[in-house]
């Protein structure tokens, strides 16, 4: 999983956008999913920066 978290969050974001555009998600559910993915992406980024600083 090391180094792959960002790609996973991007893929989930794209799938969420497709689901929203197809009508499978309503606007509120889409907002919740994107918010969770955003927070997860920030956490993954901070973790990567912290690991780089330890080298």
C-alpha distance matrix in Angstrom:
0.0 3.8 6.1 5.2 6.5 9.9 10.1 9.4 12.1 14.3 14.4 15.2 17.8 19.3 19.6 21.2 23.6 24.6 25.2 27.3 29.3 30.1 31.3 28.8 28.0 30.7 30.6 30.0 27.0 25.6 26.1 24.3 21.2 21.2 21.8 18.9 16.5 18.2 17.9 14.1 13.8 16.1 14.3 11.0 13.5 15.4 12.6 11.8 15.6 16.1 13.9 15.9 19.0 18.6 18.8
3.8 0.0 3.8 5.5 7.0 9.7 10.8 11.2 13.3 15.2 16.0 17.2 19.2 20.9 21.7 23.2 25.3 26.6 27.5 29.3 31.1 32.3 33.6 31.4 30.2 32.7 32.2 31.6 28.9 27.2 27.4 25.8 22.9 22.3 22.6 20.0 17.5 18.5 18.0 14.6 13.6 15.2 13.5 10.0 11.6 13.3 10.4 8.9 12.6 13.2 10.6 12.2 15.5 15.2 15.1
6.1 3.8 0.0 3.8 5.9 7.1 8.2 9.8 11.6 12.8 14.1 15.8 17.3 18.7 20.1 21.7 23.2 24.7 26.0 27.6 29.2 30.6 32.1 30.2 29.1 31.5 30.8 30.4 28.0 25.9 26.0 24.9 21.9 20.7 21.3 19.3 16.3 16.9 17.0 13.8 12.0 13.7 12.9 9.1 9.8 12.3 10.3 7.9 11.3 13.0 10.9 11.6 15.2 15.7 15.4
5.2 5.5 3.8 0.0 3.8 5.6 5.4 6.3 8.9 10.1 10.7 12.5 14.4 15.6 16.7 18.5 20.2 21.4 22.6 24.5 26.0 27.2 28.8 26.8 25.9 28.5 28.1 27.9 25.2 23.2 23.7 22.6 19.3 18.5 19.6 17.4 14.3 15.5 16.1 12.7 11.2 13.8 13.2 9.5 11.0 14.0 12.3 10.6 14.2 15.9 14.2 15.2 18.6 19.2 19.1
6.5 7.0 5.9 3.8 0.0 3.8 5.5 5.1 6.3 8.7 9.9 10.6 12.3 14.3 15.4 16.4 18.4 20.1 21.0 22.5 24.4 25.8 26.9 24.9 23.5 25.9 25.3 24.8 22.2 20.3 20.5 19.2 16.2 15.4 16.1 13.8 10.8 12.1 12.4 8.9 7.7 10.6 9.8 6.5 8.8 11.6 10.3 9.6 13.1 14.6 13.8 15.2 18.2 19.0 19.7
9.9 9.7 7.1 5.6 3.8 0.0 3.8 5.4 5.2 6.2 8.7 10.0 10.6 12.4 14.3 15.3 16.6 18.5 20.0 21.1 22.7 24.5 25.8 24.3 22.8 24.9 23.9 23.8 21.6 19.2 19.2 18.5 15.6 13.9 14.9 13.4 10.0 10.5 11.7 9.0 6.3 9.3 10.0 6.9 7.6 11.2 11.0 9.8 12.6 15.0 14.7 15.3 18.3 19.8 20.4
10.1 10.8 8.2 5.4 5.5 3.8 0.0 3.8 5.5 5.1 6.1 8.6 9.8 10.6 12.3 14.1 15.3 16.6 18.3 19.9 21.1 22.6 24.4 22.8 21.9 24.5 23.8 24.2 21.7 19.2 19.9 19.5 16.1 14.7 16.5 15.1 11.5 12.7 14.5 11.7 9.5 12.8 13.5 10.5 11.4 15.0 14.6 13.1 16.0 18.5 17.7 18.2 21.4 22.7 22.9
9.4 11.2 9.8 6.3 5.1 5.4 3.8 0.0 3.8 5.5 5.1 6.2 8.6 9.9 10.6 12.2 14.3 15.4 16.4 18.3 20.0 21.1 22.5 20.5 19.6 22.3 22.1 22.1 19.3 17.2 18.2 17.3 13.7 13.2 15.0 13.0 9.7 11.9 13.3 10.2 9.2 12.9 13.1 10.5 12.5 15.7 15.0 14.4 17.6 19.5 18.8 19.9 23.0 24.0 24.5
12.1 13.3 11.6 8.9 6.3 5.2 5.5 3.8 0.0 3.8 5.5 5.1 6.1 8.7 9.9 10.4 12.3 14.3 15.2 16.3 18.3 19.9 21.0 19.2 17.7 20.0 19.3 19.2 16.7 14.4 14.9 14.1 10.8 9.7 11.4 9.8 6.2 8.2 10.0 7.5 6.3 10.1 11.0 9.2 10.9 14.1 14.2 14.1 16.8 18.8 18.9 20.0 22.7 24.1 25.1
14.3 15.2 12.8 10.1 8.7 6.2 5.1 5.5 3.8 0.0 3.8 5.5 5.0 6.2 8.6 9.8 10.6 12.4 14.2 15.3 16.5 18.5 20.0 18.8 17.6 19.9 19.0 19.7 17.5 14.5 15.3 15.5 12.2 10.4 12.8 12.2 8.4 9.6 12.4 10.6 8.5 12.0 13.7 11.8 12.5 16.1 16.6 15.8 18.2 20.8 20.8 21.3 24.2 25.9 26.5
14.4 16.0 14.1 10.7 9.9 8.7 6.1 5.1 5.5 3.8 0.0 3.8 5.4 5.1 6.2 8.6 9.9 10.6 12.3 14.2 15.4 16.6 18.4 16.9 16.4 19.2 19.1 19.9 17.3 14.6 16.2 16.2 12.5 11.7 14.6 13.6 10.2 12.4 15.0 12.8 11.5 15.2 16.4 14.4 15.7 19.2 19.2 18.5 21.2 23.5 23.2 23.9 27.0 28.4 28.8
15.2 17.2 15.8 12.5 10.6 10.0 8.6 6.2 5.1 5.5 3.8 0.0 3.8 5.4 5.0 6.1 8.6 9.8 10.4 12.1 14.2 15.2 16.4 14.5 13.5 16.3 16.3 16.7 13.8 11.5 13.3 12.8 9.0 9.0 11.9 10.6 7.7 10.6 13.0 11.1 10.8 14.5 15.4 14.2 16.0 19.0 19.2 19.2 21.9 23.9 23.9 25.1 27.8 29.1 30.0
17.8 19.2 17.3 14.4 12.3 10.6 9.8 8.6 6.1 5.0 5.4 3.8 0.0 3.8 5.5 5.0 6.2 8.7 9.8 10.5 12.3 14.3 15.3 14.2 12.7 14.9 14.1 14.9 12.7 9.7 11.0 11.5 8.1 6.7 10.0 9.9 6.9 8.9 12.1 11.2 10.3 13.6 15.4 14.6 15.7 18.8 19.7 19.6 21.8 24.1 24.6 25.4 28.0 29.7 30.7
19.3 20.9 18.7 15.6 14.3 12.4 10.6 9.9 8.7 6.2 5.1 5.4 3.8 0.0 3.8 5.4 5.1 6.2 8.6 9.8 10.6 12.4 14.3 13.6 13.0 15.5 15.1 16.7 14.6 11.4 13.3 14.4 11.1 9.9 13.5 13.7 10.7 12.5 15.8 14.8 13.5 16.8 18.8 17.6 18.4 21.8 22.5 22.0 24.2 26.8 27.0 27.5 30.3 32.1 32.7
19.6 21.7 20.1 16.7 15.4 14.3 12.3 10.6 9.9 8.6 6.2 5.0 5.5 3.8 0.0 3.8 5.4 5.1 6.1 8.6 9.9 10.6 12.3 10.8 10.8 13.9 14.5 15.9 13.2 10.7 13.4 13.9 10.5 10.6 14.2 13.8 11.5 14.1 17.0 15.7 15.3 18.8 20.2 19.0 20.5 23.7 24.1 23.9 26.5 28.7 28.7 29.6 32.4 33.9 34.6
21.2 23.2 21.7 18.5 16.4 15.3 14.1 12.2 10.4 9.8 8.6 6.1 5.0 5.4 3.8 0.0 3.8 5.4 5.0 6.1 8.6 9.9 10.5 9.1 7.9 10.7 10.9 12.2 9.6 6.9 9.7 10.4 7.3 7.6 11.3 11.4 9.8 12.3 15.1 14.6 14.7 17.8 19.3 18.9 20.4 23.2 24.0 24.3 26.6 28.6 29.1 30.2 32.7 34.3 35.4
23.6 25.3 23.2 20.2 18.4 16.6 15.3 14.3 12.3 10.6 9.9 8.6 6.2 5.1 5.4 3.8 0.0 3.8 5.4 5.1 6.1 8.6 9.9 9.9 8.9 10.9 10.5 12.7 11.1 7.7 10.2 12.1 9.7 8.8 12.6 13.7 11.9 13.4 16.8 16.7 16.1 19.0 21.1 20.7 21.6 24.5 25.7 25.7 27.6 30.1 30.7 31.4 33.9 35.8 36.8
24.6 26.6 24.7 21.4 20.1 18.5 16.6 15.4 14.3 12.4 10.6 9.8 8.7 6.2 5.1 5.4 3.8 0.0 3.8 5.4 5.1 6.2 8.6 8.6 9.2 11.8 12.5 15.0 13.1 10.3 13.4 15.0 12.4 12.3 16.1 16.7 14.8 16.8 20.0 19.5 19.0 22.1 24.0 23.2 24.3 27.4 28.3 28.1 30.3 32.7 33.0 33.7 36.4 38.2 38.9
25.2 27.5 26.0 22.6 21.0 20.0 18.3 16.4 15.2 14.2 12.3 10.4 9.8 8.6 6.1 5.0 5.4 3.8 0.0 3.8 5.5 5.2 6.3 5.1 5.8 9.0 10.7 12.8 10.4 8.6 12.2 13.3 11.0 11.9 15.5 15.8 14.7 17.1 19.9 19.5 19.7 22.8 24.3 23.9 25.4 28.3 28.9 29.2 31.5 33.6 34.0 35.1 37.7 39.2 40.2
27.3 29.3 27.6 24.5 22.5 21.1 19.9 18.3 16.3 15.3 14.2 12.1 10.5 9.8 8.6 6.1 5.1 5.4 3.8 0.0 3.8 5.4 5.1 5.7 4.7 6.5 7.4 10.1 8.8 6.5 9.9 11.8 10.4 10.8 14.2 15.4 14.7 16.5 19.4 19.7 19.9 22.5 24.4 24.5 25.7 28.3 29.5 29.9 31.9 34.0 34.8 35.8 38.1 39.9 41.1
29.3 31.1 29.2 26.0 24.4 22.7 21.1 20.0 18.3 16.5 15.4 14.2 12.3 10.6 9.9 8.6 6.1 5.1 5.5 3.8 0.0 3.8 5.4 7.6 8.0 9.3 9.9 13.3 12.4 10.0 12.9 15.4 13.9 13.7 17.2 18.6 17.5 19.0 22.2 22.5 22.1 24.8 27.0 26.8 27.6 30.5 31.8 31.8 33.7 36.1 36.8 37.5 40.0 41.9 42.9
30.1 32.3 30.6 27.2 25.8 24.5 22.6 21.1 19.9 18.5 16.6 15.2 14.3 12.4 10.6 9.9 8.6 6.2 5.2 5.4 3.8 0.0 3.8 5.6 7.8 9.8 11.7 14.7 13.4 11.8 15.2 17.1 15.4 16.1 19.5 20.4 19.5 21.5 24.5 24.3 24.3 27.3 29.1 28.7 29.9 32.9 33.8 33.8 36.0 38.3 38.8 39.6 42.2 43.9 44.8
31.3 33.6 32.1 28.8 26.9 25.8 24.4 22.5 21.0 20.0 18.4 16.4 15.3 14.3 12.3 10.5 9.9 8.6 6.3 5.1 5.4 3.8 0.0 3.8 5.4 6.6 9.2 12.0 11.0 10.3 13.6 15.3 14.4 15.6 18.6 19.6 19.4 21.4 24.0 24.3 24.7 27.4 29.2 29.2 30.6 33.2 34.2 34.7 36.8 38.9 39.6 40.7 43.1 44.7 45.9
28.8 31.4 30.2 26.8 24.9 24.3 22.8 20.5 19.2 18.8 16.9 14.5 14.2 13.6 10.8 9.1 9.9 8.6 5.1 5.7 7.6 5.6 3.8 0.0 3.8 6.8 9.9 11.8 9.7 9.5 13.2 14.0 12.7 14.6 17.5 17.9 17.8 20.3 22.6 22.4 23.3 26.2 27.4 27.4 29.2 31.8 32.4 33.1 35.4 37.2 37.8 39.2 41.6 43.0 44.2
28.0 30.2 29.1 25.9 23.5 22.8 21.9 19.6 17.7 17.6 16.4 13.5 12.7 13.0 10.8 7.9 8.9 9.2 5.8 4.7 8.0 7.8 5.4 3.8 0.0 3.8 6.6 8.1 5.9 6.0 9.6 10.4 9.6 11.5 14.2 14.8 15.2 17.4 19.6 19.9 20.9 23.5 24.8 25.3 27.0 29.3 30.1 31.1 33.2 34.9 35.7 37.2 39.4 40.9 42.4
30.7 32.7 31.5 28.5 25.9 24.9 24.5 22.3 20.0 19.9 19.2 16.3 14.9 15.5 13.9 10.7 10.9 11.8 9.0 6.5 9.3 9.8 6.6 6.8 3.8 0.0 3.8 5.6 5.5 6.2 8.7 10.2 10.7 12.3 14.3 15.7 16.6 18.2 20.3 21.2 22.3 24.4 26.0 26.9 28.3 30.4 31.6 32.7 34.5 36.2 37.4 38.8 40.7 42.4 44.1
30.6 32.2 30.8 28.1 25.3 23.9 23.8 22.1 19.3 19.0 19.1 16.3 14.1 15.1 14.5 10.9 10.5 12.5 10.7 7.4 9.9 11.7 9.2 9.9 6.6 3.8 0.0 3.8 5.5 5.1 6.2 8.7 9.9 10.5 12.2 14.3 15.3 16.2 18.4 19.9 20.7 22.4 24.3 25.5 26.6 28.5 30.1 31.2 32.7 34.5 36.0 37.2 38.9 40.8 42.6
30.0 31.6 30.4 27.9 24.8 23.8 24.2 22.1 19.2 19.7 19.9 16.7 14.9 16.7 15.9 12.2 12.7 15.0 12.8 10.1 13.3 14.7 12.0 11.8 8.1 5.6 3.8 0.0 3.8 5.4 5.1 6.3 8.7 10.0 10.6 12.5 14.3 15.3 16.7 18.5 19.9 21.3 22.8 24.4 25.7 27.2 28.8 30.3 31.7 33.2 34.8 36.3 37.8 39.5 41.6
27.0 28.9 28.0 25.2 22.2 21.6 21.7 19.3 16.7 17.5 17.3 13.8 12.7 14.6 13.2 9.6 11.1 13.1 10.4 8.8 12.4 13.4 11.0 9.7 5.9 5.5 5.5 3.8 0.0 3.8 5.4 5.1 6.2 8.6 9.9 10.7 12.3 14.1 15.6 16.6 18.2 20.1 21.3 22.5 24.2 25.9 27.0 28.5 30.4 31.7 33.0 34.7 36.4 37.9 39.8
25.6 27.2 25.9 23.2 20.3 19.2 19.2 17.2 14.4 14.5 14.6 11.5 9.7 11.4 10.7 6.9 7.7 10.3 8.6 6.5 10.0 11.8 10.3 9.5 6.0 6.2 5.1 5.4 3.8 0.0 3.8 5.4 5.1 6.1 8.5 9.9 10.5 12.0 14.3 15.3 16.2 18.3 19.9 20.8 22.2 24.2 25.6 26.7 28.4 30.1 31.4 32.7 34.6 36.3 38.0
26.1 27.4 26.0 23.7 20.5 19.2 19.9 18.2 14.9 15.3 16.2 13.3 11.0 13.3 13.4 9.7 10.2 13.4 12.2 9.9 12.9 15.2 13.6 13.2 9.6 8.7 6.2 5.1 5.4 3.8 0.0 3.8 5.5 5.2 6.0 8.6 9.9 10.4 12.3 14.2 15.1 16.5 18.4 19.8 20.9 22.5 24.3 25.6 26.9 28.5 30.2 31.5 33.0 34.9 36.9
24.3 25.8 24.9 22.6 19.2 18.5 19.5 17.3 14.1 15.5 16.2 12.8 11.5 14.4 13.9 10.4 12.1 15.0 13.3 11.8 15.4 17.1 15.3 14.0 10.4 10.2 8.7 6.3 5.1 5.4 3.8 0.0 3.8 5.5 5.1 6.2 8.6 9.8 10.7 12.3 14.1 15.5 16.7 18.3 20.0 21.3 22.6 24.4 25.9 27.1 28.7 30.4 31.9 33.4 35.6
21.2 22.9 21.9 19.3 16.2 15.6 16.1 13.7 10.8 12.2 12.5 9.0 8.1 11.1 10.5 7.3 9.7 12.4 11.0 10.4 13.9 15.4 14.4 12.7 9.6 10.7 9.9 8.7 6.2 5.1 5.5 3.8 0.0 3.8 5.4 5.2 6.2 8.5 10.1 10.6 12.1 14.3 15.4 16.3 18.2 20.0 21.0 22.4 24.3 25.7 26.9 28.5 30.4 31.8 33.7
21.2 22.3 20.7 18.5 15.4 13.9 14.7 13.2 9.7 10.4 11.7 9.0 6.7 9.9 10.6 7.6 8.8 12.3 11.9 10.8 13.7 16.1 15.6 14.6 11.5 12.3 10.5 10.0 8.6 6.1 5.2 5.5 3.8 0.0 3.8 5.5 5.0 6.0 8.6 9.7 10.2 12.2 14.1 15.0 16.2 18.2 19.7 20.8 22.3 24.1 25.5 26.7 28.5 30.4 32.1
21.8 22.6 21.3 19.6 16.1 14.9 16.5 15.0 11.4 12.8 14.6 11.9 10.0 13.5 14.2 11.3 12.6 16.1 15.5 14.2 17.2 19.5 18.6 17.5 14.2 14.3 12.2 10.6 9.9 8.5 6.0 5.1 5.4 3.8 0.0 3.8 5.4 5.0 6.3 8.6 9.8 10.7 12.4 14.2 15.3 16.6 18.4 20.0 21.2 22.6 24.4 25.9 27.2 29.0 31.2
18.9 20.0 19.3 17.4 13.8 13.4 15.1 13.0 9.8 12.2 13.6 10.6 9.9 13.7 13.8 11.4 13.7 16.7 15.8 15.4 18.6 20.4 19.6 17.9 14.8 15.7 14.3 12.5 10.7 9.9 8.6 6.2 5.2 5.5 3.8 0.0 3.8 5.4 5.2 6.1 8.5 10.0 10.6 12.3 14.2 15.4 16.5 18.4 20.1 21.1 22.6 24.4 25.9 27.3 29.5
16.5 17.5 16.3 14.3 10.8 10.0 11.5 9.7 6.2 8.4 10.2 7.7 6.9 10.7 11.5 9.8 11.9 14.8 14.7 14.7 17.5 19.5 19.4 17.8 15.2 16.6 15.3 14.3 12.3 10.5 9.9 8.6 6.2 5.0 5.4 3.8 0.0 3.8 5.5 5.0 6.0 8.6 9.8 10.3 12.1 14.1 15.1 16.3 18.2 19.8 20.9 22.4 24.3 25.9 27.6
18.2 18.5 16.9 15.5 12.1 10.5 12.7 11.9 8.2 9.6 12.4 10.6 8.9 12.5 14.1 12.3 13.4 16.8 17.1 16.5 19.0 21.5 21.4 20.3 17.4 18.2 16.2 15.3 14.1 12.0 10.4 9.8 8.5 6.0 5.0 5.4 3.8 0.0 3.8 5.4 5.1 6.2 8.6 9.9 10.5 12.3 14.2 15.3 16.5 18.3 20.0 21.2 22.7 24.7 26.6
17.9 18.0 17.0 16.1 12.4 11.7 14.5 13.3 10.0 12.4 15.0 13.0 12.1 15.8 17.0 15.1 16.8 20.0 19.9 19.4 22.2 24.5 24.0 22.6 19.6 20.3 18.4 16.7 15.6 14.3 12.3 10.7 10.1 8.6 6.3 5.2 5.5 3.8 0.0 3.8 5.4 5.2 6.2 8.7 9.9 10.6 12.3 14.3 15.4 16.5 18.4 20.1 21.2 22.9 25.2
14.1 14.6 13.8 12.7 8.9 9.0 11.7 10.2 7.5 10.6 12.8 11.1 11.2 14.8 15.7 14.6 16.7 19.5 19.5 19.7 22.5 24.3 24.3 22.4 19.9 21.2 19.9 18.5 16.6 15.3 14.2 12.3 10.6 9.7 8.6 6.1 5.0 5.4 3.8 0.0 3.8 5.4 5.1 6.2 8.6 9.9 10.5 12.3 14.3 15.2 16.5 18.4 20.0 21.3 23.4
13.8 13.6 12.0 11.2 7.7 6.3 9.5 9.2 6.3 8.5 11.5 10.8 10.3 13.5 15.3 14.7 16.1 19.0 19.7 19.9 22.1 24.3 24.7 23.3 20.9 22.3 20.7 19.9 18.2 16.2 15.1 14.1 12.1 10.2 9.8 8.5 6.0 5.1 5.4 3.8 0.0 3.8 5.4 5.1 6.1 8.6 9.8 10.5 12.3 14.2 15.3 16.5 18.5 20.2 21.9
16.1 15.2 13.7 13.8 10.6 9.3 12.8 12.9 10.1 12.0 15.2 14.5 13.6 16.8 18.8 17.8 19.0 22.1 22.8 22.5 24.8 27.3 27.4 26.2 23.5 24.4 22.4 21.3 20.1 18.3 16.5 15.5 14.3 12.2 10.7 10.0 8.6 6.2 5.2 5.4 3.8 0.0 3.8 5.5 5.0 6.1 8.5 9.8 10.5 12.2 14.2 15.3 16.6 18.6 20.7
14.3 13.5 12.9 13.2 9.8 10.0 13.5 13.1 11.0 13.7 16.4 15.4 15.4 18.8 20.2 19.3 21.1 24.0 24.3 24.4 27.0 29.1 29.2 27.4 24.8 26.0 24.3 22.8 21.3 19.9 18.4 16.7 15.4 14.1 12.4 10.6 9.8 8.6 6.2 5.1 5.4 3.8 0.0 3.8 5.4 5.1 6.1 8.6 9.9 10.5 12.3 14.3 15.4 16.8 19.1
11.0 10.0 9.1 9.5 6.5 6.9 10.5 10.5 9.2 11.8 14.4 14.2 14.6 17.6 19.0 18.9 20.7 23.2 23.9 24.5 26.8 28.7 29.2 27.4 25.3 26.9 25.5 24.4 22.5 20.8 19.8 18.3 16.3 15.0 14.2 12.3 10.3 9.9 8.7 6.2 5.1 5.5 3.8 0.0 3.8 5.5 5.1 6.2 8.7 9.9 10.6 12.4 14.4 15.6 17.3
13.5 11.6 9.8 11.0 8.8 7.6 11.4 12.5 10.9 12.5 15.7 16.0 15.7 18.4 20.5 20.4 21.6 24.3 25.4 25.7 27.6 29.9 30.6 29.2 27.0 28.3 26.6 25.7 24.2 22.2 20.9 20.0 18.2 16.2 15.3 14.2 12.1 10.5 9.9 8.6 6.1 5.0 5.4 3.8 0.0 3.8 5.4 5.1 6.2 8.6 9.9 10.7 12.5 14.6 16.1
15.4 13.3 12.3 14.0 11.6 11.2 15.0 15.7 14.1 16.1 19.2 19.0 18.8 21.8 23.7 23.2 24.5 27.4 28.3 28.3 30.5 32.9 33.2 31.8 29.3 30.4 28.5 27.2 25.9 24.2 22.5 21.3 20.0 18.2 16.6 15.4 14.1 12.3 10.6 9.9 8.6 6.1 5.1 5.5 3.8 0.0 3.8 5.4 5.1 6.1 8.6 9.9 10.6 12.6 14.9
12.6 10.4 10.3 12.3 10.3 11.0 14.6 15.0 14.2 16.6 19.2 19.2 19.7 22.5 24.1 24.0 25.7 28.3 28.9 29.5 31.8 33.8 34.2 32.4 30.1 31.6 30.1 28.8 27.0 25.6 24.3 22.6 21.0 19.7 18.4 16.5 15.1 14.2 12.3 10.5 9.8 8.5 6.1 5.1 5.4 3.8 0.0 3.8 5.5 5.1 6.2 8.6 9.9 10.9 13.1
11.8 8.9 7.9 10.6 9.6 9.8 13.1 14.4 14.1 15.8 18.5 19.2 19.6 22.0 23.9 24.3 25.7 28.1 29.2 29.9 31.8 33.8 34.7 33.1 31.1 32.7 31.2 30.3 28.5 26.7 25.6 24.4 22.4 20.8 20.0 18.4 16.3 15.3 14.3 12.3 10.5 9.8 8.6 6.2 5.1 5.4 3.8 0.0 3.8 5.4 5.1 6.2 8.7 10.1 11.4
15.6 12.6 11.3 14.2 13.1 12.6 16.0 17.6 16.8 18.2 21.2 21.9 21.8 24.2 26.5 26.6 27.6 30.3 31.5 31.9 33.7 36.0 36.8 35.4 33.2 34.5 32.7 31.7 30.4 28.4 26.9 25.9 24.3 22.3 21.2 20.1 18.2 16.5 15.4 14.3 12.3 10.5 9.9 8.7 6.2 5.1 5.5 3.8 0.0 3.8 5.5 5.1 6.3 8.9 10.5
16.1 13.2 13.0 15.9 14.6 15.0 18.5 19.5 18.8 20.8 23.5 23.9 24.1 26.8 28.7 28.6 30.1 32.7 33.6 34.0 36.1 38.3 38.9 37.2 34.9 36.2 34.5 33.2 31.7 30.1 28.5 27.1 25.7 24.1 22.6 21.1 19.8 18.3 16.5 15.2 14.2 12.2 10.5 9.9 8.6 6.1 5.1 5.4 3.8 0.0 3.8 5.4 5.2 6.5 9.3
13.9 10.6 10.9 14.2 13.8 14.7 17.7 18.8 18.9 20.8 23.2 23.9 24.6 27.0 28.7 29.1 30.7 33.0 34.0 34.8 36.8 38.8 39.6 37.8 35.7 37.4 36.0 34.8 33.0 31.4 30.2 28.7 26.9 25.5 24.4 22.6 20.9 20.0 18.4 16.5 15.3 14.2 12.3 10.6 9.9 8.6 6.2 5.1 5.5 3.8 0.0 3.8 5.4 5.3 7.0
15.9 12.2 11.6 15.2 15.2 15.3 18.2 19.9 20.0 21.3 23.9 25.1 25.4 27.5 29.6 30.2 31.4 33.7 35.1 35.8 37.5 39.6 40.7 39.2 37.2 38.8 37.2 36.3 34.7 32.7 31.5 30.4 28.5 26.7 25.9 24.4 22.4 21.2 20.1 18.4 16.5 15.3 14.3 12.4 10.7 9.9 8.6 6.2 5.1 5.4 3.8 0.0 3.8 5.5 5.7
19.0 15.5 15.2 18.6 18.2 18.3 21.4 23.0 22.7 24.2 27.0 27.8 28.0 30.3 32.4 32.7 33.9 36.4 37.7 38.1 40.0 42.2 43.1 41.6 39.4 40.7 38.9 37.8 36.4 34.6 33.0 31.9 30.4 28.5 27.2 25.9 24.3 22.7 21.2 20.0 18.5 16.6 15.4 14.4 12.5 10.6 9.9 8.7 6.3 5.2 5.4 3.8 0.0 3.8 5.6
18.6 15.2 15.7 19.2 19.0 19.8 22.7 24.0 24.1 25.9 28.4 29.1 29.7 32.1 33.9 34.3 35.8 38.2 39.2 39.9 41.9 43.9 44.7 43.0 40.9 42.4 40.8 39.5 37.9 36.3 34.9 33.4 31.8 30.4 29.0 27.3 25.9 24.7 22.9 21.3 20.2 18.6 16.8 15.6 14.6 12.6 10.9 10.1 8.9 6.5 5.3 5.5 3.8 0.0 3.8
18.8 15.1 15.4 19.1 19.7 20.4 22.9 24.5 25.1 26.5 28.8 30.0 30.7 32.7 34.6 35.4 36.8 38.9 40.2 41.1 42.9 44.8 45.9 44.2 42.4 44.1 42.6 41.6 39.8 38.0 36.9 35.6 33.7 32.1 31.2 29.5 27.6 26.6 25.2 23.4 21.9 20.7 19.1 17.3 16.1 14.9 13.1 11.4 10.5 9.3 7.0 5.7 5.6 3.8 0.0
